[in-house]
Amino acid sequence: MRLERKDGERFHQSVRFVLKGTILLTILVAAVYIILAKPLISLFYENPVIVDYGRYLLISQVILHPAFGLCYMMTITYQTIGASKYGLFLSVIRQGLFYIPFILTLPKFPGVTGIYISQPAADILTILVCILLIKSMKAIAAKNM
């Protein structure tokens, strides 16, 4: 079923609105975690060495969250426009395709640093895949609307 032009424009406006809101929210949450990393880790551990490691690990986990507004939006949009296989693919690649192999292999080379960079490396690859799929998502949305 094709939607009228007015409905298609409303859909695109909704996508833009949610994307902006998601990016704003993830920036705020990431900033809070980054600013409060040391006090948050200190709630659980008193050892300064562990607090220091934990602080860097927490920051490495949240530093790229703002870019995930795009990925989350694309996952939901693919499901909404009837391309659920693409949505499923995007929801699986971050943890399943990228993170698990990284967390199993990277710590063997640079040690603790490998743990720090495993999630950001998986995030970067996931973001790149999302960027490469934007054109496809737009084409499928236009076709299905």
DSSP file (Angstrom, degrees, kcal/mol; ACC not computed):
  #  RESIDUE AA STRUCTURE BP1 BP2  ACC     N-H-->O    O-->H-N    N-H-->O    O-->H-N    TCO  KAPPA ALPHA  PHI   PSI    X-CA   Y-CA   Z-CA
    1    1 A M              0   0    0      0, 0.0     2,-0.4     0, 0.0     0, 0.0   0.000 360.0 360.0 360.0 127.0    0.0    0.0    0.0
    2    2 A R        -     0   0    0    143,-0.1     2,-0.2     1,-0.0   143,-0.2  -0.737 360.0-135.1 -93.2 139.5    1.4    3.3   -1.0
    3    3 A L        -     0   0    0    142,-1.8   142,-0.0    -2,-0.4    -1,-0.0  -0.579  26.9 -99.9 -89.0 154.8    0.9    6.3    1.2
    4    4 A E     >  -     0   0    0     -2,-0.2     4,-2.4     1,-0.1     3,-0.2  -0.268  37.5-104.7 -65.2 160.3   -0.1    9.7   -0.1
    5    5 A R  H  > S+     0   0    0      1,-0.2     4,-2.5     2,-0.2     5,-0.2   0.884 122.5  55.3 -54.6 -41.3    2.6   12.3   -0.5
    6    6 A K  H  > S+     0   0    0      1,-0.2     4,-2.1     2,-0.2    -1,-0.2   0.902 108.8  46.8 -61.4 -41.8    1.4   14.1    2.6
    7    7 A D  H  > S+     0   0    0     -3,-0.2     4,-2.4     2,-0.2    -1,-0.2   0.885 110.9  52.7 -68.0 -38.3    1.7   10.9    4.6
    8    8 A G  H  X S+     0   0    0     -4,-2.4     4,-2.2     2,-0.2    -2,-0.2   0.902 109.8  48.1 -62.7 -41.6    5.2   10.3    3.2
    9    9 A E  H  X S+     0   0    0     -4,-2.5     4,-2.5     2,-0.2    -1,-0.2   0.896 110.5  51.6 -66.6 -39.5    6.3   13.8    4.2
   10   10 A R  H  X S+     0   0    0     -4,-2.1     4,-2.4     2,-0.2    -2,-0.2   0.898 108.5  52.3 -63.1 -39.7    4.9   13.3    7.7
   11   11 A F  H  X S+     0   0    0     -4,-2.4     4,-2.4     2,-0.2    -2,-0.2   0.938 110.8  46.7 -60.0 -47.6    6.8   10.0    7.9
   12   12 A H  H  X S+     0   0    0     -4,-2.2     4,-2.3     1,-0.2    -2,-0.2   0.872 111.3  51.5 -65.6 -36.8   10.1   11.8    6.9
   13   13 A Q  H  X S+     0   0    0     -4,-2.5     4,-2.5     2,-0.2    -1,-0.2   0.905 110.0  50.2 -64.2 -40.3    9.4   14.6    9.4
   14   14 A S  H  X S+     0   0    0     -4,-2.4     4,-2.8     2,-0.2     5,-0.3   0.916 109.4  50.9 -63.3 -43.2    8.8   12.0   12.1
   15   15 A V  H  X S+     0   0    0     -4,-2.4     4,-2.5     1,-0.2    -2,-0.2   0.935 112.1  46.6 -60.5 -46.7   12.1   10.3   11.3
   16   16 A R  H  X S+     0   0    0     -4,-2.3     4,-2.4     2,-0.2    -2,-0.2   0.913 113.0  49.9 -62.2 -42.9   14.0   13.6   11.4
   17   17 A F  H  X S+     0   0    0     -4,-2.5     4,-2.5     2,-0.2    -2,-0.2   0.939 113.6  44.3 -61.5 -48.7   12.3   14.6   14.7
   18   18 A V  H  X S+     0   0    0     -4,-2.8     4,-2.9     1,-0.2     5,-0.2   0.889 112.4  53.0 -65.9 -39.0   13.1   11.2   16.4
   19   19 A L  H  X S+     0   0    0     -4,-2.5     4,-2.4    -5,-0.3    -1,-0.2   0.930 111.1  46.1 -62.3 -45.1   16.6   11.2   15.1
   20   20 A K  H  X S+     0   0    0     -4,-2.4     4,-2.5     2,-0.2    -2,-0.2   0.926 114.6  47.8 -62.5 -44.6   17.3   14.7   16.5
   21   21 A G  H  X S+     0   0    0     -4,-2.5     4,-2.6     1,-0.2    -2,-0.2   0.903 112.3  49.2 -63.1 -41.7   15.7   13.8   19.9
   22   22 A T  H  X S+     0   0    0     -4,-2.9     4,-2.6     2,-0.2     5,-0.2   0.918 111.9  47.8 -65.0 -43.8   17.7   10.5   20.1
   23   23 A I  H  X S+     0   0    0     -4,-2.4     4,-2.2    -5,-0.2    -2,-0.2   0.921 112.7  49.0 -64.0 -43.3   20.9   12.2   19.3
   24   24 A L  H  X S+     0   0    0     -4,-2.5     4,-2.2    -5,-0.2    -2,-0.2   0.940 113.3  46.7 -61.3 -47.1   20.3   15.0   21.9
   25   25 A L  H  X S+     0   0    0     -4,-2.6     4,-2.6     1,-0.2    -2,-0.2   0.912 112.8  48.5 -63.2 -43.2   19.3   12.4   24.6
   26   26 A T  H  X S+     0   0    0     -4,-2.6     4,-2.5     1,-0.2    -1,-0.2   0.846 109.5  53.0 -69.3 -31.8   22.3   10.2   23.9
   27   27 A I  H  X S+     0   0    0     -4,-2.2     4,-2.5    -5,-0.2    -1,-0.2   0.931 111.5  46.5 -64.6 -44.4   24.7   13.2   24.0
   28   28 A L  H  X S+     0   0    0     -4,-2.2     4,-2.3     2,-0.2    -2,-0.2   0.933 114.7  45.9 -63.6 -46.1   23.3   14.2   27.4
   29   29 A V  H  X S+     0   0    0     -4,-2.6     4,-2.5     1,-0.2     5,-0.2   0.932 113.9  48.4 -64.0 -45.5   23.5   10.7   28.8
   30   30 A A  H  X S+     0   0    0     -4,-2.5     4,-2.7     1,-0.2    -1,-0.2   0.909 110.8  51.7 -61.6 -41.2   27.0   10.2   27.4
   31   31 A A  H  X S+     0   0    0     -4,-2.5     4,-2.9     2,-0.2     5,-0.3   0.910 109.4  49.8 -62.3 -42.2   28.1   13.6   28.8
   32   32 A V  H  X S+     0   0    0     -4,-2.3     4,-2.7     1,-0.2    -2,-0.2   0.944 113.1  46.2 -61.9 -47.1   26.8   12.7   32.3
   33   33 A Y  H  < S+     0   0    0     -4,-2.5     4,-0.3     2,-0.2    -2,-0.2   0.900 114.9  47.0 -62.8 -40.3   28.6    9.3   32.3
   34   34 A I  H >< S+     0   0    0     -4,-2.7     3,-0.8    -5,-0.2     4,-0.3   0.937 116.0  43.6 -67.7 -45.8   31.8   10.9   31.1
   35   35 A I  H 3< S+     0   0    0     -4,-2.9     3,-0.3     1,-0.2    -2,-0.2   0.888 123.8  36.2 -66.2 -39.3   31.7   13.7   33.6
   36   36 A L  T 3X S+     0   0    0     -4,-2.7     4,-2.6    -5,-0.3     5,-0.2   0.191  82.6 114.0-100.7  16.9   30.7   11.5   36.5
   37   37 A A  H <> S+     0   0    0     -3,-0.8     4,-2.4    -4,-0.3     5,-0.2   0.923  78.7  44.7 -55.7 -50.0   32.7    8.4   35.5
   38   38 A K  H  > S+     0   0    0     -4,-0.3     4,-2.4    -3,-0.3    -1,-0.2   0.944 115.4  45.5 -65.4 -48.7   35.1    8.5   38.5
   39   39 A P  H  > S+     0   0    0      0, 0.0     4,-0.8     0, 0.0    -1,-0.2   0.885 113.3  51.9 -62.3 -35.4   32.4    9.1   41.1
   40   40 A L  H >< S+     0   0    0     -4,-2.6     3,-0.7     1,-0.2     4,-0.4   0.934 112.5  43.5 -65.8 -45.2   30.2    6.5   39.6
   41   41 A I  H >X S+     0   0    0     -4,-2.4     4,-1.7    -5,-0.2     3,-1.5   0.867 107.5  61.9 -66.6 -35.2   32.9    3.8   39.6
   42   42 A S  H 3< S+     0   0    0     -4,-2.4    -1,-0.2     1,-0.3    -2,-0.2   0.721  89.9  69.6 -64.7 -20.6   33.9    4.9   43.1
   43   43 A L  T << S+     0   0    0     -4,-0.8    -1,-0.3    -3,-0.7    -2,-0.2   0.802 111.7  30.3 -63.8 -27.2   30.4    3.9   44.3
   44   44 A F  T <4 S+     0   0    0     -3,-1.5     2,-0.4    -4,-0.4    -2,-0.2   0.707 126.2  32.1-105.5 -26.4   31.4    0.3   43.8
   45   45 A Y     <  -     0   0    0     -4,-1.7    -1,-0.2     1,-0.1     0, 0.0  -0.986  45.2-169.5-137.7 144.3   35.1    0.2   44.4
   46   46 A E        +     0   0    0     -2,-0.4    -1,-0.1    -3,-0.1    -4,-0.1   0.622  60.1 105.9-103.0 -19.1   37.5    2.2   46.7
   47   47 A N     >  -     0   0    0      1,-0.2     4,-2.6     2,-0.1     5,-0.2  -0.486  64.9-146.8 -65.8 119.3   40.7    0.9   45.2
   48   48 A P  H  > S+     0   0    0      0, 0.0     4,-2.2     0, 0.0    -1,-0.2   0.811  96.3  54.4 -61.6 -30.8   42.1    3.9   43.1
   49   49 A V  H  > S+     0   0    0      2,-0.2     4,-2.5     1,-0.2     5,-0.2   0.931 111.5  43.9 -67.6 -44.5   43.7    1.6   40.5
   50   50 A I  H  > S+     0   0    0      2,-0.2     4,-3.1     1,-0.2     5,-0.2   0.900 112.9  52.3 -66.8 -40.4   40.3   -0.2   39.9
   51   51 A V  H  X S+     0   0    0     -4,-2.6     4,-2.5     2,-0.2    -1,-0.2   0.911 110.3  48.8 -61.2 -42.0   38.5    3.2   39.9
   52   52 A D  H  X S+     0   0    0     -4,-2.2     4,-2.0    -5,-0.2    -2,-0.2   0.939 114.1  44.4 -64.9 -47.1   40.9    4.5   37.3
   53   53 A Y  H  X S+     0   0    0     -4,-2.5     4,-2.3     1,-0.2    -2,-0.2   0.931 114.8  50.2 -59.8 -45.7   40.6    1.4   35.1
   54   54 A G  H  X S+     0   0    0     -4,-3.1     4,-2.8     1,-0.2     5,-0.2   0.870 106.9  54.7 -62.1 -38.2   36.8    1.5   35.5
   55   55 A R  H  X S+     0   0    0     -4,-2.5     4,-2.4    -5,-0.2    -1,-0.2   0.944 111.1  44.0 -61.0 -48.5   36.6    5.2   34.6
   56   56 A Y  H  X S+     0   0    0     -4,-2.0     4,-2.3     1,-0.2    -2,-0.2   0.875 113.7  51.3 -66.2 -36.4   38.4    4.6   31.3
   57   57 A L  H  X S+     0   0    0     -4,-2.3     4,-1.5     2,-0.2    -2,-0.2   0.922 110.4  48.4 -66.6 -43.6   36.3    1.6   30.6
   58   58 A L  H  X S+     0   0    0     -4,-2.8     4,-1.5     1,-0.2     3,-0.3   0.928 112.4  48.7 -62.1 -45.0   33.1    3.4   31.2
   59   59 A I  H  X S+     0   0    0     -4,-2.4     4,-1.7     1,-0.2     3,-0.3   0.909 109.2  52.9 -62.0 -41.6   34.1    6.3   29.0
   60   60 A S  H  < S+     0   0    0     -4,-2.3     4,-0.3     1,-0.2    -1,-0.2   0.804 108.8  52.1 -64.8 -26.9   35.2    3.9   26.2
   61   61 A Q  H  < S+     0   0    0     -4,-1.5    -1,-0.2    -3,-0.3    -2,-0.2   0.816 119.5  30.9 -77.4 -30.8   31.7    2.3   26.4
   62   62 A V  H >< S+     0   0    0     -4,-1.5     3,-1.4    -3,-0.3    -2,-0.2   0.535  90.0  92.9-107.7  -7.4   29.7    5.6   26.1
   63   63 A I  T 3< S+     0   0    0     -4,-1.7    -1,-0.1     1,-0.3    -3,-0.1   0.824  95.3  38.0 -61.5 -32.5   31.9    7.8   24.0
   64   64 A L  T >> S+     0   0    0     -4,-0.3     3,-1.1     1,-0.2     4,-0.6   0.371  83.9 104.8-100.4   5.3   30.2    6.8   20.7
   65   65 A H  G X4 S+     0   0    0     -3,-1.4     3,-1.7     1,-0.3     4,-0.4   0.854  70.8  64.4 -56.6 -37.0   26.6    6.5   22.0
   66   66 A P  G >4 S+     0   0    0      0, 0.0     3,-1.2     0, 0.0     4,-0.3   0.858  98.4  55.0 -57.2 -32.7   25.5    9.8   20.4
   67   67 A A  G X> S+     0   0    0     -3,-1.1     4,-0.8     1,-0.2     3,-0.8   0.684  92.2  74.3 -72.5 -15.1   26.1    8.3   16.9
   68   68 A F  H <X S+     0   0    0     -3,-1.7     4,-2.9    -4,-0.6     5,-0.3   0.608  73.0  80.4 -77.4  -9.4   23.9    5.4   17.8
   69   69 A G  H <> S+     0   0    0     -3,-1.2     4,-2.3    -4,-0.4    -1,-0.2   0.928  95.7  48.2 -55.3 -43.2   20.8    7.6   17.4
   70   70 A L  H <> S+     0   0    0     -3,-0.8     4,-2.4    -4,-0.3    -2,-0.2   0.936 112.5  46.9 -62.4 -47.9   21.2    7.0   13.7
   71   71 A C  H  X S+     0   0    0     -4,-0.8     4,-2.3     2,-0.2    -2,-0.2   0.916 114.3  46.1 -65.0 -44.2   21.6    3.2   14.1
   72   72 A Y  H  X S+     0   0    0     -4,-2.9     4,-2.2     1,-0.2     5,-0.2   0.919 113.3  50.2 -64.5 -42.4   18.7    2.8   16.4
   73   73 A M  H  X S+     0   0    0     -4,-2.3     4,-2.7    -5,-0.3    -2,-0.2   0.907 110.8  49.2 -61.8 -42.0   16.5    5.0   14.2
   74   74 A M  H  X S+     0   0    0     -4,-2.4     4,-2.8     2,-0.2     5,-0.2   0.899 108.6  52.9 -66.4 -40.2   17.4    3.0   11.1
   75   75 A T  H  X S+     0   0    0     -4,-2.3     4,-1.7     1,-0.2    -2,-0.2   0.942 114.6  41.4 -59.0 -48.2   16.7   -0.4   12.9
   76   76 A I  H  X S+     0   0    0     -4,-2.2     4,-2.3     2,-0.2    -2,-0.2   0.895 114.2  52.3 -67.8 -41.0   13.2    0.8   13.8
   77   77 A T  H  X S+     0   0    0     -4,-2.7     4,-2.5    -5,-0.2     6,-0.2   0.922 106.9  52.3 -64.3 -44.3   12.6    2.5   10.5
   78   78 A Y  H  <>S+     0   0    0     -4,-2.8     5,-2.8     1,-0.2     4,-0.2   0.918 111.9  46.9 -56.9 -42.9   13.5   -0.7    8.5
   79   79 A Q  H ><5S+     0   0    0     -4,-1.7     3,-0.9    -5,-0.2     5,-0.2   0.888 112.3  50.6 -66.3 -37.7   11.0   -2.6   10.7
   80   80 A T  H 3<5S+     0   0    0     -4,-2.3    -2,-0.2     1,-0.2    -1,-0.2   0.857 109.0  49.9 -67.7 -36.7    8.4    0.0   10.2
   81   81 A I  T 3<5S-     0   0    0     -4,-2.5    -1,-0.2    -5,-0.1    -2,-0.2   0.340 123.1 -99.0 -89.9   8.4    8.7    0.1    6.4
   82   82 A G  T < 5S+     0   0    0     -3,-0.9     2,-0.3    -4,-0.2    -3,-0.2   0.659  93.3 113.4  88.9  16.0    8.5   -3.6    6.0
   83   83 A A    >>< +     0   0    0     -5,-2.8     4,-1.7    -6,-0.2     3,-0.8  -0.487  28.9 155.0-113.9  59.8   12.2   -4.5    5.7
   84   84 A S  H 3>  +     0   0    0     -2,-0.3     4,-2.9     1,-0.3     5,-0.2   0.759  65.3  63.8 -64.0 -25.9   12.5   -6.4    8.9
   85   85 A K  H 3> S+     0   0    0      2,-0.2     4,-2.5     1,-0.2    -1,-0.3   0.910 104.7  46.7 -64.7 -40.0   15.4   -8.4    7.7
   86   86 A Y  H <> S+     0   0    0     -3,-0.8     4,-2.6     2,-0.2    -2,-0.2   0.919 112.7  50.5 -64.5 -42.5   17.5   -5.2    7.4
   87   87 A G  H  X S+     0   0    0     -4,-1.7     4,-2.0     2,-0.2    -2,-0.2   0.910 111.4  47.6 -61.7 -42.7   16.3   -4.2   10.9
   88   88 A L  H  X S+     0   0    0     -4,-2.9     4,-1.3     2,-0.2    -1,-0.2   0.921 110.4  52.8 -63.6 -43.7   17.2   -7.5   12.3
   89   89 A F  H >X S+     0   0    0     -4,-2.5     4,-2.1     1,-0.2     3,-0.6   0.936 110.4  47.0 -56.6 -48.7   20.6   -7.4   10.7
   90   90 A L  H 3X S+     0   0    0     -4,-2.6     4,-0.7     1,-0.2    -1,-0.2   0.849 110.7  52.0 -64.7 -33.7   21.3   -3.9   12.2
   91   91 A S  H 3< S+     0   0    0     -4,-2.0     4,-0.3    -5,-0.2    -1,-0.2   0.730 115.7  41.3 -75.8 -18.8   20.2   -5.0   15.6
   92   92 A V  H <X>S+     0   0    0     -4,-1.3     4,-2.2    -3,-0.6     5,-0.9   0.767  98.6  70.9 -95.9 -30.0   22.5   -8.1   15.6
   93   93 A I  I  <>S+     0   0    0     -4,-2.1     5,-2.1     3,-0.2     6,-0.4   0.851  90.9  57.6 -64.9 -36.2   25.7   -6.7   14.0
   94   94 A R  I  <>S+     0   0    0     -4,-0.7     5,-2.4     3,-0.2    -1,-0.2   0.968 124.1  17.4 -60.8 -55.6   26.9   -4.5   16.9
   95   95 A Q  I  4>S+     0   0    0     -4,-0.3     5,-2.2     3,-0.2    -2,-0.2   0.927 134.8  36.7 -83.5 -46.3   27.1   -7.2   19.5
   96   96 A G  I  <5S+     0   0    0     -4,-2.2    -3,-0.2     3,-0.2    -2,-0.1   0.933 124.9  30.5 -77.2 -48.3   27.1  -10.4   17.5
   97   97 A L  I   <S+     0   0    0     -5,-0.9    -3,-0.2    -4,-0.2    -4,-0.1   0.857 135.6  15.6 -83.6 -35.9   29.1   -9.7   14.4
   98   98 A F  I  ><S+     0   0    0     -5,-2.1     4,-2.0    -4,-0.2    -3,-0.2   0.874 121.1  47.3-106.0 -53.4   31.6   -7.2   15.7
   99   99 A Y  I  ><S+     0   0    0     -5,-2.4     4,-3.2    -6,-0.4     5,-0.3   0.923 107.5  53.0 -65.0 -47.9   31.8   -7.0   19.5
  100  100 A I  H  ><S+     0   0    0     -5,-2.2     4,-1.5     1,-0.2    -1,-0.2   0.933 112.8  43.6 -57.9 -49.1   32.1  -10.7   20.4
  101  101 A P  H  > S+     0   0    0      0, 0.0     4,-1.6     0, 0.0     5,-0.3   0.904 116.0  49.6 -62.5 -37.3   35.0  -11.3   18.0
  102  102 A F  H  X S+     0   0    0     -4,-2.0     4,-2.6     1,-0.2    -2,-0.2   0.931 110.2  48.4 -65.5 -45.2   36.7   -8.1   19.2
  103  103 A I  H  < S+     0   0    0     -4,-3.2    -1,-0.2     1,-0.2    -3,-0.2   0.783 114.8  47.4 -69.3 -24.2   36.4   -8.8   22.9
  104  104 A L  H  < S+     0   0    0     -4,-1.5    -1,-0.2    -5,-0.3    -2,-0.2   0.765 125.8  25.6 -84.1 -26.0   37.7  -12.3   22.4
  105  105 A T  H >X S+     0   0    0     -4,-1.6     3,-1.4    -3,-0.2     4,-0.5   0.832 108.6  63.2-107.8 -41.6   40.7  -11.3   20.2
  106  106 A L  G >< S+     0   0    0     -4,-2.6     3,-1.4    -5,-0.3     5,-0.4   0.856  95.9  59.1 -61.6 -38.4   41.8   -7.7   21.0
  107  107 A P  G 3> S+     0   0    0      0, 0.0     4,-0.7     0, 0.0    -1,-0.3   0.739  96.4  65.7 -63.3 -17.6   42.8   -8.2   24.6
  108  108 A K  G <4 S+     0   0    0     -3,-1.4    -2,-0.2     2,-0.1     4,-0.1   0.776 109.0  36.5 -73.0 -24.7   45.3  -10.8   23.5
  109  109 A F  T << S+     0   0    0     -3,-1.4    -3,-0.1    -4,-0.5     3,-0.1   0.931 133.0  15.6 -95.0 -67.9   47.4   -8.2   21.7
  110  110 A P  T >4 S-     0   0    0      0, 0.0     3,-1.2     0, 0.0     2,-0.2   0.337  94.0-144.4 -92.7  12.3   47.4   -4.9   23.6
  111  111 A G  T >X S+     0   0    0     -4,-0.7     3,-1.2    -5,-0.4     4,-0.9  -0.451  75.2   5.6  71.3-131.9   46.1   -6.4   26.8
  112  112 A V  H >> S+     0   0    0      1,-0.3     4,-2.0     2,-0.2     3,-0.6   0.847 127.9  62.3 -58.6 -35.5   43.8   -4.2   28.9
  113  113 A T  H <> S+     0   0    0     -3,-1.2     4,-2.3     1,-0.2    -1,-0.3   0.856  96.5  60.2 -58.9 -34.1   43.8   -1.6   26.1
  114  114 A G  H <> S+     0   0    0     -3,-1.2     4,-0.9    -8,-0.2    -1,-0.2   0.857 104.0  49.7 -60.9 -35.8   42.2   -4.3   23.9
  115  115 A I  H <X S+     0   0    0     -4,-0.9     4,-0.7    -3,-0.6     3,-0.5   0.922 110.1  51.1 -67.3 -43.7   39.3   -4.4   26.3
  116  116 A Y  H  < S+     0   0    0     -4,-2.0    -2,-0.2     1,-0.2    -1,-0.2   0.879 115.8  40.2 -60.5 -38.9   39.0   -0.6   26.2
  117  117 A I  H  X S+     0   0    0     -4,-2.3     4,-2.3     1,-0.2    -1,-0.2   0.542  93.1  84.9 -93.1  -5.8   38.9   -0.5   22.4
  118  118 A S  H  X S+     0   0    0     -4,-0.9     4,-2.2    -3,-0.5     5,-0.2   0.959  95.7  39.3 -61.0 -52.9   36.7   -3.6   21.8
  119  119 A Q  H  X S+     0   0    0     -4,-0.7     4,-2.8     2,-0.2     5,-0.2   0.943 116.9  48.6 -66.9 -47.4   33.3   -1.8   22.2
  120  120 A P  H  > S+     0   0    0      0, 0.0     4,-2.7     0, 0.0    -1,-0.2   0.896 111.4  51.7 -59.7 -36.8   34.3    1.4   20.4
  121  121 A A  H  X S+     0   0    0     -4,-2.3     4,-2.1     2,-0.2    -2,-0.2   0.931 111.9  45.8 -63.5 -44.1   35.8   -0.6   17.5
  122  122 A A  H  X S+     0   0    0     -4,-2.2     4,-2.3    -5,-0.2    -1,-0.2   0.895 113.0  51.4 -63.6 -39.7   32.5   -2.5   17.2
  123  123 A D  H  X S+     0   0    0     -4,-2.8     4,-2.8     2,-0.2    -2,-0.2   0.917 108.2  50.8 -63.4 -44.0   30.6    0.7   17.5
  124  124 A I  H  X S+     0   0    0     -4,-2.7     4,-2.3     1,-0.2    -2,-0.2   0.926 112.0  46.7 -61.7 -45.3   32.6    2.4   14.7
  125  125 A L  H  X S+     0   0    0     -4,-2.1     4,-2.2     2,-0.2    -1,-0.2   0.904 112.7  50.2 -64.3 -40.2   32.1   -0.5   12.3
  126  126 A T  H  X S+     0   0    0     -4,-2.3     4,-2.4     2,-0.2    -2,-0.2   0.916 110.3  49.7 -63.5 -43.1   28.3   -0.6   13.2
  127  127 A I  H  X S+     0   0    0     -4,-2.8     4,-2.6     1,-0.2    -2,-0.2   0.906 109.7  51.8 -62.5 -41.7   28.1    3.2   12.5
  128  128 A L  H  X S+     0   0    0     -4,-2.3     4,-2.3     2,-0.2    -1,-0.2   0.910 109.4  49.5 -61.6 -42.5   29.9    2.7    9.2
  129  129 A V  H  X S+     0   0    0     -4,-2.2     4,-1.4     2,-0.2    -2,-0.2   0.921 110.7  50.8 -61.9 -43.2   27.4    0.0    8.2
  130  130 A C  H  X S+     0   0    0     -4,-2.4     4,-0.6     1,-0.2     3,-0.4   0.921 109.6  49.7 -60.7 -43.9   24.5    2.2    9.1
  131  131 A I  H >< S+     0   0    0     -4,-2.6     3,-1.0     1,-0.2     4,-0.4   0.906 109.6  51.7 -61.8 -41.1   25.9    5.1    7.1
  132  132 A L  H 3< S+     0   0    0     -4,-2.3     4,-0.4     1,-0.2    -1,-0.2   0.768 110.2  50.3 -66.8 -24.4   26.3    2.7    4.1
  133  133 A L  H 3X S+     0   0    0     -4,-1.4     4,-2.6    -3,-0.4    -1,-0.2   0.469  82.3  91.6 -94.0  -1.6   22.7    1.6    4.4
  134  134 A I  H <X S+     0   0    0     -3,-1.0     4,-2.5    -4,-0.6     5,-0.2   0.929  87.6  49.2 -58.8 -46.0   21.1    5.0    4.6
  135  135 A K  H  > S+     0   0    0     -4,-0.4     4,-2.2    -3,-0.2    -1,-0.2   0.912 111.6  49.5 -60.8 -43.4   20.6    5.1    0.8
  136  136 A S  H  > S+     0   0    0     -4,-0.4     4,-2.6     2,-0.2     5,-0.2   0.912 110.1  50.9 -61.3 -44.0   19.0    1.7    0.8
  137  137 A M  H  X S+     0   0    0     -4,-2.6     4,-2.6     1,-0.2    -2,-0.2   0.915 110.3  49.0 -62.3 -43.3   16.7    2.6    3.6
  138  138 A K  H  X S+     0   0    0     -4,-2.5     4,-2.5     2,-0.2    -1,-0.2   0.901 111.8  49.3 -62.6 -41.2   15.5    5.7    1.8
  139  139 A A  H  X S+     0   0    0     -4,-2.2     4,-2.2     2,-0.2    -2,-0.2   0.913 112.9  46.0 -65.5 -43.5   14.9    3.7   -1.4
  140  140 A I  H  X S+     0   0    0     -4,-2.6     4,-2.7     2,-0.2    -2,-0.2   0.910 112.9  50.7 -66.3 -41.6   12.9    1.0    0.4
  141  141 A A  H  X S+     0   0    0     -4,-2.6     4,-1.0    -5,-0.2    -2,-0.2   0.924 111.5  47.6 -61.9 -44.0   10.9    3.7    2.3
  142  142 A A  H  < S+     0   0    0     -4,-2.5     3,-0.2     1,-0.2    -1,-0.2   0.895 114.0  47.6 -64.4 -39.2   10.1    5.5   -0.9
  143  143 A K  H  < S+     0   0    0     -4,-2.2    -2,-0.2     1,-0.2    -1,-0.2   0.902 115.1  44.3 -67.2 -42.1    9.1    2.3   -2.6
  144  144 A N  H  <        0   0    0     -4,-2.7    -1,-0.2     1,-0.2    -2,-0.2   0.542 360.0 360.0 -83.9  -6.8    6.9    1.1    0.3
  145  145 A M     <        0   0    0     -4,-1.0  -142,-1.8    -3,-0.2    -1,-0.2   0.411 360.0 360.0-109.0 360.0    5.2    4.4    0.8
